[in-house]
């Protein structure tokens, strides 16, 4: 893990194609190391989440190359490694488990980030018809104390098709349904980090089951 962090720190300071090409062998080595960590996480997650199949790590890890065609930020490379472990891999749209490392920003998270319109509608409906069940998952002390990162991206107004006076309107204003826990660099480099990460992911299992049930029942295209 130390080599991964050092490479990303140097890439952050030298985000240029020339530097990257001169250090491509380091990229390949650290990428393979991150893929190995991803494989270990896949194996561990599958032990408690039967929805996660035997995935290829490369289908879970995000590319380091940025799409700069329509961006004012012309830096060619991301300065993070990330893997999203879910049924169907990172592009499936299903709720899953995410691992993110970036200089100064390390976290574990789960849920759904920016779902498709069909999946978003399905999740909102599921929460609307089963608010108590959803609140039991996310609004209890152990969950709140472990997941201080929220990836919600809420609307400013009520979503179309739902009553504006519903008491839990804030829950379905969200356009993402993700929760995470920050990790320090010291924790990341500890020998027991991967084992501890699985304990965190296991706490996200009920959330992912709720969201995926919604997608399966109402969000299929």
N, C-alpha and C positions, 0 to 999 in steps of 0.2 A: 504493500500500500504506500510506503514511503516514496518509492520511485514514481508512482502515479501522481502523488501530490507535488513532488518536485517538478515533474514534467509540466503539469498544468500551471504551476506558479510561473515557470519560465515562459510558457506559451502566453500567459496573460501579459507578461512584460514585453513579449516579442511576437505579437500577432501579425506576422507577415509570412507570405508564401516562401520567401527565400530562407527564413529561419526554419520554417517547418520542414522544408525539403532537406536541409542540412541535418535535421534531427528526426528524420522519418523513421530510422531504426528504433529510436527511443519511443516514438509513437506506437509503432507496431508491437513493441515489447510490452508497453504499459496497457495498450488496448487488449492484448491477449490475457494479461493479468486480470483486467477488469472483467473480461468474458469468463474467466475461471471463477471469479467471485460470484458472478451472475449465475453460473451453473450451480454453484454450491447453494445459493439462495433458492433457486428453482427447486432443487431437490428437497431442501428443508421446508419450503412453503407447501409442496405437494403432500407432505406428511400430515398437514392439518386442513388443507383446502383441496377437496376432491375435484373442484371445478378446474383446477390448473393442470393441464396435461404435461407431458414430457416435452418441454419446449427446447428449441435450439437457442442458446444464449445470444447469437447474432440477430435473432428475430426479436429480441427484447432490448438490446442496446441501441441507443440513438447514435446517429452519425455525428461526427465532429465538424463536418463541413457545413458552413452556413449558406443559406440561400440569400444572396445579397442583391438579387435582381431588382427588387422593389423596396429596398431598405436604404435609408440614409446612412445607416451604419455599415460601412464597407469592410469591416474587419472580416477576413475570410474564414476564421475558425471560431467555434465555440470554445470556451475555456472551462468546460465541465465534461465529466463522463456521467451518463445516466442510463439506467435500465428500468424498463417497465415490464413487470411480470404479471401477465393476465391471460386468461383463456384467449387463444388466438394471437398472442404476442402484442407488441406495442401499438399496432395499428388497428386492433380489433374493435375498439370502442367500449370494451367491457371494463368494469371496475377491477382494479388490481393493486399491485404493490410497486412502489417506485423508490429507487435508491439514487441519490444525487450527491456528487462530490465536485466541489468547485472551490478555489482558494477563498477562504473566509465564509463559505456557505455549504454546510454539509447537513443533509437531512434525510429522514426516512418518511415516506408518506403512503397514503392509500386513498382509494375512492375513485372518482371519475373527474377528469379535467377537460373542460370544454367539449362535452358530448355533442353528437350530431343533433339537429333539431328533433328528429324522431325519438332519439334516446332521452333527450332533455324533457320532452313532453311526457314520455312514459314515467320518468323519475318523479316529475312534479305531480303527476296523477297518483302515483303510489304513495307519495308523502301526504297528499291531500286526503286520500281515503284511509290512510293508516298513520296518522300523525303520532299517536301514542306509541306505536311500535318504533317509529323512527326516533322519537325523543328518548325512549328508553336506551337506544343504542348510543346516541351522541351526547345526551345530557345527563350523564352520571359522573360522579366525582373521579373515579379512576380514568375514564376516557378524557375528561376535561383536563386533568392534571398531566396526562401524558402527551396530549396533542394540542400544543399551543400555536401551531401553524394552521391557518385556515385558508383554503383556496376556494373562494366563493364567487368572486366577480359578480356581485348582485346588480340587478336592475334597479333603476331609481323609481320606477313605477311598478304596479302589480302586473304580473304576466297575463297575457290575453287568455280569456276563457275561465278565469278564476274570480270568485267574489272578492272585492276590494276590502271588505270588512272582516275577512276570515281572521281568526285570532292568531293563527300561525303563519300569516302571510310572508313574514321574513324568511321562512324556510324555503319557500318555492320561488322567491325572487332570485335566488342564486342561479347562476349559469354554470357553475362548477360545484362539485360536492367532494372536496378533498380535505384531508386532515393530515398533519405531519408533526414530527418531532425533530427539533434541531439536535445536531450531534457536534461535539467539540472535536478538534483535531486530536486531542489526547485520547478521547474515547474511540475515535476512528482507528487509531494506530494500536489500540490494545489487542492482545491476543484473543480475547473473548468477544470481540466486536461482532463477528458474524453470528455467533450463538445468541447474543443479546438482541441483535436486530430481528431475529426470528420471533422472539418474545413480543417485540413491538408489533410486528406484522400480524401476529396471531390475534392481538387485540383489535385489529382492523377487520378481522374476518366477518363479524356480524354486519358491519357496514357494507362490505362488498357483497355479501349474500343478499342483503336487502336491495341494493342498487341493481344487481344482476337479475334478480327476480323481476324487477320492474321492466328491465330491458327485454328479458325473455318473454314476458307475458304481454307486453304492450308496445314494445319498441322495435320489433322486427319489421324490416322493410318488405 
